[in-house]
């Protein structure tokens, strides 16, 4: 009789577990990275990305970000340094464009956030962010491809960069 009761209890536990697994699946959780599509237009839902500087290192705390073409992106940048200024600049045109932007930004100076007069190869940017401060920007993700993001504060590029992948 004890064996039958144990067997019955085991079968009940397994049955309830299977029932809960079958009923609990799919679709209820939030997605990071804004992979959902919304509304009748099929446009990707807006996404918020948090990124910061890596303490006193000349680096971002994230080396790669991913978004979808046409997605509204809010980027929240936190300068985690206690001593250095930083900015976040999204570049189109690859390494040569990034180098030119950083060089021209040096000439422009702090009063222009170390950004060049010609911003045709800049997709989005923050201003210079003081130590322990934050900035937020919103932009529409460009066409599918791989884009560099850099810091144009003098001496920070090319060490301080990462990649935005647009799918």
Secondary structure by P-SEA (a helix, b strand, c coil): caaaaaaaaaaaaaaaaaaaaaaccccccccccccccccccccccbbbbbbbcccccccccccbbbbccccbbbbbbbcccccccbbbbbbcccaaaaaaaaaaaaaacccccccccccccccccccccccccbbbbbbccccbbbbbbbbccccccccccbbbbcc
